[in-house]
Amino acid sequence: MPEVRAECFNPTLLYAFNHVLDSESSLKYHSHDFTEIKVILSGNFTYTIDDVDYEVGKGSIIIMRPGVKHLKKIPAGVQIEEFNYALGDFQIKNLPPNFMIETDAEHIYTMPLFQPDIFKCINETLSEQEKNEPYCDLVIKASILKLTSLLYRGMNANRDKSDKARLNITTSEKTNIVNTILQYLSQNYMKPISLYRLAHNMYLSPVYISKIFKEETGESPINHLIRIRLTKANELLNSGNIPIKTVARNVGYEDAYYFSKLYKKYYGIPPSAEKRINSRVIS
């Protein structure tokens, strides 16, 4: 874990607020030059982080490093509530400026043991904002720093658990884990899949399963999933006059624009051009 000490960790609290959103809210794919933390208070939806989809719900904690692009995807008819705060103007030893966690750390956390205290800090912050009494800014910052400390404790507890799991997993068991993931992705590529869900189902850390998968296959689980989906999409585009939206849905992408962008990045041409080439060959 990062070496964080009271005498040298005094970040600027850039903002702290509660946010209620639904599928009609105006949302954009964006990034920041500071660390942003989000605690989901209600609702289940998808967070796209650096082109990877993560399923989140009440109790999920998202830590956005500087420069990480992200976007909420809220299903129709669903309302979500999240607490957001951001920290800037700080430097932790061995990390880039304004980085609260390592550059390769996971984005999504669940900390059930610490959840009551985390929610208590959030309620204290919101209460102070509402009352707006003298020195409330000091009380709010104190609550946020306490909340941040709890997040570090939770991450450390998760890491200790993952380290113990690593010590107990043999080479053959690692191979079995990777084979299980390969089979699951091959059979379920058309369904919503995230690294977080894979890890949760196997009771392992997302970072750890990504590491052993890459050691065995040379690529991350999500990149392997993308390759499966785009290969299947290519087969569909070359098998007949299927609408691009339908192809996208059939391989696991509800957003046809996002699918087209991935397809072009992988094959060098957009799916619309693939269809035109295929139609000329057929005629």
Phi and psi in degrees as a GROMACS rama.xvg file:
@    title "Ramachandran Plot"
@    xaxis  label "Phi"
@    yaxis  label "Psi"
@TYPE xy
-58.0694  147.287  PRO-2
-85.2481  100.392  GLU-3
-114.342  122.339  VAL-4
-125.609  148.816  ARG-5
-58.8544  -36.789  ALA-6
-72.6615  -16.6404  GLU-7
-123.815  2.27615  CYS-8
-111.926  96.767  PHE-9
-138.288  69.6075  ASN-10
-71.4241  160.392  PRO-11
-82.5797  128.573  THR-12
-82.4504  108.518  LEU-13
-78.9633  -38.8215  LEU-14
-166.709  161.025  TYR-15
-154.7  120.724  ALA-16
-158.773  160.451  PHE-17
-94.7681  142.449  ASN-18
-134.54  125.263  HIS-19
-112.14  126.992  VAL-20
-137.041  161.279  LEU-21
-142.249  -173.651  ASP-22
-65.8115  -17.7283  SER-23
-87.199  -7.61141  GLU-24
-67.0849  144.591  SER-25
-80.3162  113.469  SER-26
-128.259  142.771  LEU-27
-129.633  150.52  LYS-28
-73.627  117.648  TYR-29
-150.819  173.825  HIS-30
-144.001  170.873  SER-31
-129.999  165.949  HIS-32
-100.532  18.0435  ASP-33
-135.204  173.39  PHE-34
-86.9545  131.396  THR-35
-119.449  133.784  GLU-36
-117.406  134.843  ILE-37
-126.118  131.246  LYS-38
-115.336  118.259  VAL-39
-79.461  124.534  ILE-40
-99.3338  -27.6057  LEU-41
-164.066  156.906  SER-42
92.9712  147.657  GLY-43
-116.991  129.618  ASN-44
-158.489  -172.525  PHE-45
-115.951  136.398  THR-46
-109.486  123.127  TYR-47
-92.9484  119.145  THR-48
-126.323  115.28  ILE-49
49.6986  47.8411  ASP-50
70.0104  13.6951  ASP-51
-116.889  134.077  VAL-52
-90.7604  133.91  ASP-53
-125.931  133.219  TYR-54
-87.1841  129.01  GLU-55
-130.594  160.016  VAL-56
-159.419  -169.68  GLY-57
-52.9617  129.086  LYS-58
95.3106  -15.3982  GLY-59
-67.2336  141.635  SER-60
-123.495  124.609  ILE-61
-112.586  126.004  ILE-62
-112.334  109.891  ILE-63
-94.0702  113.986  MET-64
-72.634  159.176  ARG-65
-56.9413  138.085  PRO-66
85.3234  -5.81656  GLY-67
-84.1621  120.362  VAL-68
-79.6636  139.78  LYS-69
-149.729  156.08  HIS-70
-157.183  135.637  LEU-71
-83.6509  140.25  LYS-72
-121.944  101.539  LYS-73
-100.748  123.034  ILE-74
-62.5248  152.582  PRO-75
-58.36  135.602  ALA-76
83.432  -0.0998476  GLY-77
-104.468  134.126  VAL-78
-111.27  134.585  GLN-79
-119.575  158.707  ILE-80
-135.175  131.722  GLU-81
-140.914  149.845  GLU-82
-101.38  127.649  PHE-83
-117.074  138.56  ASN-84
-147.524  158.029  TYR-85
-134.94  142.774  ALA-86
-122.865  137.169  LEU-87
-142.39  177.531  GLY-88
59.1851  45.8979  ASP-89
-140.79  160.921  PHE-90
-141.397  120.111  GLN-91
-103.272  138.716  ILE-92
-51.8931  132.406  LYS-93
70.8219  9.2517  ASN-94
-120.531  154.435  LEU-95
-64.4105  162.532  PRO-96
-56.0939  136.851  PRO-97
68.167  15.7458  ASN-98
-96.1558  122.75  PHE-99
-87.9826  -27.0822  MET-100
-131.543  168.403  ILE-101
-62.4847  158.431  GLU-102
-66.9581  -21.3896  THR-103
-109.142  12.5404  ASP-104
-72.8475  156.512  ALA-105
-68.598  159.915  GLU-106
-93.0305  -33.6565  HIS-107
-109.523  135.371  ILE-108
-134.107  152.213  TYR-109
-128.128  131.111  THR-110
-132.238  69.9391  MET-111
-58.2902  -35.1268  PRO-112
-67.4486  -28.788  LEU-113
-100.435  -3.85703  PHE-114
-58.8303  -44.5043  GLN-115
-57.7308  -42.8983  PRO-116
-70.8544  -35.1923  ASP-117
-63.4873  -46.814  ILE-118
-65.0335  -33.0966  PHE-119
-63.8499  -43.3037  LYS-120
-61.7731  -40.2177  CYS-121
-63.8654  -45.7402  ILE-122
-62.7825  -38.5537  ASN-123
-63.774  -41.2031  GLU-124
-63.282  -48.615  THR-125
-65.5755  -36.3154  LEU-126
-64.4222  -43.2934  SER-127
-64.6674  -38.8388  GLU-128
-63.6625  -39.7769  GLN-129
-69.3018  -41.9981  GLU-130
-71.5735  -36.7765  LYS-131
52.6614  44.6619  ASN-132
-85.269  167.327  GLU-133
-53.6866  138.937  PRO-134
67.0899  17.3081  TYR-135
-62.7503  -28.8012  CYS-136
-63.0945  -35.6577  ASP-137
-68.8967  -42.3191  LEU-138
-64.8857  -40.9971  VAL-139
-62.9742  -45.8396  ILE-140
-64.0744  -38.4126  LYS-141
-61.7752  -41.3925  ALA-142
-64.5167  -40.3337  SER-143
-67.8432  -39.8574  ILE-144
-66.1511  -36.6504  LEU-145
-64.6156  -43.4482  LYS-146
-59.6186  -44.1646  LEU-147
-62.5905  -39.933  THR-148
-62.0487  -39.5319  SER-149
-64.6886  -36.7196  LEU-150
-63.2818  -42.5085  LEU-151
-62.4992  -41.1019  TYR-152
-61.2686  -45.4172  ARG-153
-63.326  -43.2035  GLY-154
-63.7737  -38.8765  MET-155
-65.4741  -40.4809  ASN-156
-63.7205  -41.947  ALA-157
-63.1007  -39.5228  ASN-158
-68.2114  -40.6863  ARG-159
-59.983  -41.0173  ASP-160
-64.3481  -42.2373  LYS-161
-66.7495  -38.5094  SER-162
-61.907  -41.6339  ASP-163
-64.1504  -39.8244  LYS-164
-63.7488  -39.15  ALA-165
-61.9879  -40.7611  ARG-166
-65.0452  -26.4682  LEU-167
-95.8958  -1.84666  ASN-168
-99.6539  121.498  ILE-169
-83.8652  172.519  THR-170
-60.6941  -42.4598  THR-171
-65.5768  -35.9401  SER-172
-67.9191  -36.3577  GLU-173
-62.0679  -42.5735  LYS-174
-62.3133  -40.973  THR-175
-63.3224  -39.7214  ASN-176
-61.3439  -47.4445  ILE-177
-63.6459  -42.9936  VAL-178
-63.5773  -37.1756  ASN-179
-63.3283  -42.9408  THR-180
-64.6243  -44.5894  ILE-181
-58.3202  -45.417  LEU-182
-65.27  -42.718  GLN-183
-62.3083  -45.0216  TYR-184
-65.8724  -39.2509  LEU-185
-64.7491  -34.9273  SER-186
-91.754  -17.4042  GLN-187
-127.446  18.3462  ASN-188
-57.4839  -25.771  TYR-189
-81.2117  -6.18715  MET-190
-99.5661  163.222  LYS-191
-63.5955  122.951  PRO-192
-134.334  137.455  ILE-193
-136.351  156.556  SER-194
-59.5973  -37.1785  LEU-195
-61.853  -43.1458  TYR-196
-66.2482  -43.0773  ARG-197
-57.0184  -47.9339  LEU-198
-65.6159  -42.1526  ALA-199
-61.9243  -41.4743  HIS-200
-65.4897  -26.9666  ASN-201
-102.743  3.03968  MET-202
57.4134  40.1084  TYR-203
-131.497  165.402  LEU-204
-72.9063  137.926  SER-205
-55.6932  -40.1368  PRO-206
-62.9281  -39.705  VAL-207
-70.5531  -45.8169  TYR-208
-67.5559  -31.8078  ILE-209
-65.2096  -38.4253  SER-210
-65.8988  -49.772  LYS-211
-71.6019  -31.1708  ILE-212
-64.3784  -43.3329  PHE-213
-67.7654  -35.8614  LYS-214
-61.6835  -36.9481  GLU-215
-84.9218  -33.9729  GLU-216
-115.15  -17.8679  THR-217
88.2176  1.65222  GLY-218
-145.936  163.423  GLU-219
-77.7379  159.438  SER-220
-56.9098  -40.926  PRO-221
-69.4809  -39.2918  ILE-222
-65.0596  -36.3653  ASN-223
-64.893  -41.7512  HIS-224
-60.978  -45.4579  LEU-225
-59.8933  -41.4568  ILE-226
-63.7485  -42.3099  ARG-227
-60.7097  -48.4529  ILE-228
-61.9595  -44.1361  ARG-229
-71.6671  -32.5028  LEU-230
-64.7793  -44.4039  THR-231
-63.8991  -38.803  LYS-232
-63.8441  -41.5824  ALA-233
-60.35  -41.0559  ASN-234
-62.6648  -41.8563  GLU-235
-66.5412  -42.1069  LEU-236
-64.7605  -28.9279  LEU-237
-94.4228  1.17345  ASN-238
-100.105  -11.1275  SER-239
167.933  -178.726  GLY-240
-85.5668  69.2847  ASN-241
-95.2681  130.384  ILE-242
-56.4498  144.852  PRO-243
-61.3053  -37.889  ILE-244
-60.4427  -39.7206  LYS-245
-67.662  -43.1589  THR-246
-58.855  -45.824  VAL-247
-58.4299  -47.9485  ALA-248
-63.8727  -37.7072  ARG-249
-67.7281  -20.1854  ASN-250
-110.95  12.6839  VAL-251
103.216  10.867  GLY-252
-117.833  116.124  TYR-253
-77.8873  -27.3939  GLU-254
-94.1109  105.568  ASP-255
-66.5593  -32.9104  ALA-256
-65.435  -45.132  TYR-257
-63.0088  -40.9655  TYR-258
-59.9711  -45.1203  PHE-259
-62.5716  -38.6151  SER-260
-65.1287  -43.0397  LYS-261
-64.1913  -42.8942  LEU-262
-61.7544  -45.0194  TYR-263
-64.524  -38.7615  LYS-264
-64.2454  -35.4261  LYS-265
-82.9399  -44.0107  TYR-266
-101.833  -12.5484  TYR-267
88.6301  -9.20644  GLY-268
-136.814  151.494  ILE-269
-72.9771  159.335  PRO-270
-60.1381  -29.8879  PRO-271
-63.1375  -38.3833  SER-272
-70.0753  -36.0886  ALA-273
-60.6753  -41.2583  GLU-274
-64.281  -41.5569  LYS-275
-64.7272  -42.1186  ARG-276
-62.3776  -43.4289  ILE-277
-65.0113  -39.5499  ASN-278
-67.4739  -34.2641  SER-279
-68.5439  -39.6215  ARG-280
-62.7775  -43.4968  VAL-281
-65.0154  -42.9887  ILE-282
